[in-house]
Amino acid sequence: MNQVISNISSVDFDKIRKDFPVLDQKLNGHPLVYLDNAASSQMPKQVADRLDHYHRYEHSNVHRGIHTLSQKATNAFEEARIKVKELINAADSDEIVYTSGTTDSINLVANSYGLINFKKGDEIILSEMEHHANIVPWQMIAQKTGAVIKVIPVTDQGELDLDAYKGLLSAKTKMVAVVHVSNALGTVNPVKKIGELAHESGAMMLIDAAQSVPHKKIDVQDLDADFITFSAHKMCGPTGFGILYGKMNLLEAMPPYRGGGDMIDKVSFEETTYNRVPFRFEAGTPPIAAAIGLSSAIDYLNDIGMSAIEERENQLVEYMMDRLMEIQGLRLIGDAKERASLASFVVGDIHASDVGTILDKQGIAIRTGHHCAQPILKRFKVPATARASLSFYNTKDDIDRFMDGIKTVKSFFQ
Ligand SMILES: *Cc1c(COP(=O)(O)O)cnc(C)c1O
């Protein structure tokens, strides 16, 4: 296991911030404060340089060419799979399937695993705080197979109601798919426990780890989930690329989801046989540069150390929560005991989009809206929230600017 032990005190985060040229600019006349990391994180220059080098000097198609350039590209592309395997401590790099992101990964599981394993009356358990990416693919496959969706309710604090969850589990449950860290509330869910209970009922467990893999050390063998999904662009890598981790015995029993080149063994008009896992799920020319970009992003994160990143973000979010509490009339949406480095909130009866717009005029980028999680906003009876989400390259100064910004928002409406 490639566990990097690092101590936060040995990491120079001021220096690290300088790796992100995008942060060093003025927007609307003010230095940028970027607090929309849960939507997409920024890319350090090391990763941008790696992508540039690939495009300039190394590009070729993979898995096909006998020529040296193609072999070099293939090696770099496959090295990324090993990097991901080590990052999440998978048992085998063949358990790492390249996809176009979390959304694509979940669609793959629903359409491949779900299509052959769900039948009429089977149940899929989701939670009320899921991202649309972990709702809609299941609804679509439920419609095709006759399976039924059950929903774990969320408490007023923004935590999953585990007793209600236990009540939903039965022999009919085939799949439990739950987010690790909610992008809308910041809640960290006890996914290991949820998975244990799912397994006791004979169900499979999928974890949407889009908001957890970028921020802390994840060990898929310890979590023991059957499927885990995440996206490169939320962990300092490129857009349009992500990972499906699946247990080998499950992946091996799953049919392909898309047909085409690279995913086959032999093709004839009478019969086509498929390539082995993971290539069976990777039809067509893959996003080669994106895989290499993710590989470089993982190197970058490992150089800092996932534990130092987690500690740094915990310190920042603690400071941000303290400061947010100073704002009169501010209502947190989701106040779970286990919180990740983001906060969702409303200010009095000021509409979230006004909060976002007035902050933007001061160079402060936050997210406003439903965060692709409409059911949970409905649960809290708000049409939209403002969300500030942190990364390790943010600073206390960013948070202070953000607070001054909110005070300005309030003064507009007084
Ligand atoms: C961002 C996000 C997704 C979707 O990721 P894509 O990269 O857009 O596919 C799914 N779930 C959660 C919790 C997210 O934060």
PDBQT file of the ligand as one rigid body, heavy atoms in Angstrom, charges set to zero:
ROOT
HETATM    1  C1  LIG A 501     -19.782  15.963  -9.075  1.00  0.00    +0.000 C 
HETATM    2  C2  LIG A 501     -20.534  14.843  -8.493  1.00  0.00    +0.000 A 
HETATM    3  C3  LIG A 501     -21.078  13.840  -9.292  1.00  0.00    +0.000 A 
HETATM    4  C4  LIG A 501     -20.999  13.869 -10.798  1.00  0.00    +0.000 C 
HETATM    5  O1  LIG A 501     -19.672  13.895 -11.255  1.00  0.00    +0.000 OA
HETATM    6  P1  LIG A 501     -19.404  14.136 -12.810  1.00  0.00    +0.000 P 
HETATM    7  O2  LIG A 501     -17.930  14.384 -12.860  1.00  0.00    +0.000 OA
HETATM    8  O3  LIG A 501     -20.213  15.334 -13.208  1.00  0.00    +0.000 OA
HETATM    9  O4  LIG A 501     -19.816  12.905 -13.534  1.00  0.00    +0.000 OA
HETATM   10  C5  LIG A 501     -21.739  12.815  -8.678  1.00  0.00    +0.000 A 
HETATM   11  N1  LIG A 501     -21.850  12.762  -7.336  1.00  0.00    +0.000 NA
HETATM   12  C6  LIG A 501     -21.339  13.702  -6.536  1.00  0.00    +0.000 A 
HETATM   13  C7  LIG A 501     -21.486  13.576  -5.058  1.00  0.00    +0.000 C 
HETATM   14  C8  LIG A 501     -20.676  14.779  -7.089  1.00  0.00    +0.000 A 
HETATM   15  O5  LIG A 501     -20.183  15.719  -6.290  1.00  0.00    +0.000 OA
ENDROOT
TORSDOF 0
